[in-house]
C-alpha cells in the first residue's frame, strides 16, 4: 500500500458544501472505529452534523459484526451524527441516504456506481464501499443516529487479497477502477456534501425522493438472491425496496419475505 495524501480538516473543508453535516469535523489518525468514537461524542452532547474521519481503524466493523479491513493512509472511514425527531421505524429508510451520497460522490469521479441493499456501493459489480448504521433508542424516541461509511479509495487489490482471501474477489477500490490514485480529501468532501444534501431533502420532502433515487441505482431488483441469517436462509426474486426501506423477496409460490438484517447473496 502506498501513502498518497494526508487527510486534514482544512483540506476537506476547502472542498465542502454543507449546512449541517460537518458543523464539527474531527480528523484522527488511528481509532478503534469512527462509529465508536462518534458514539462517545454523541453521549457527551456532540451537535448534529458532527463528523469523525480517521486515517485507519483498528476494530472497524461492517454489518452483522463483520470485520472491516481498515488499513492506514489509503481509504476513507467516516461517521456522521444525526439527531432526528422522527420515529425509530423511519431510521432504515433515512439511512439509505448513506449509500446514495457515496454513489453520488463516486459518480462525480466519472465512475458508474450501483447500490446493493442495504448500503453497499458497487463499481463494475465489485464492492467499493459499505455502511454501518447505529441507532440507539429510548422507547419510541431516537437517542441519536450514526451513519458510518467505509470507502476503498486507494487500497491495492493485492492488499485486499492478502487481508480478505477469497472474499477479495468481490471487492475492489476506486483507484483500481479509475486507473490512478485519488485524493481522499476530495472523496471525503464530496461524500459529506452529498450526504448533507440528501439529509436536507429528506427533511424537506420526506422519504419518497430518497426511495425513488435509491431504486434507480438498485442492483438487486429482478435478480434471484439468497437472504441468509444465523438461523435460516431464504431464496427468491428481489422485488426491490418497500416504503420502509426493507428489501422484499418473493419466494416460489408468491409468498413475500421482508428482509430485515440478513446477508444477501446474488444467485443469478
Secondary structure, 3 states (H helix, E strand, C coil): CCCCCCCCHHHHHHHCCCCCCCCCEEEEEEECCHHHHHHHHHHCCCCCCCEEEEEEECCCECHHHCECCCCCCCCEEEEEEECCCCCHHHHHHHCHHHHHHHHHHHHHCCCCEEEECCCEEEECCEEEEEEEEECCEECCEECCEEEEEEECCCCCHHHHHHHHHHHHHHECCHHHHHCCCCCHHHHHHHHHHHHHHHHHHHHHHCCHHHHHHHHHHECCCCCEEEEECCCCEEEEEEEEECCCCCEEEECCCCCEEEECCCEEEECC
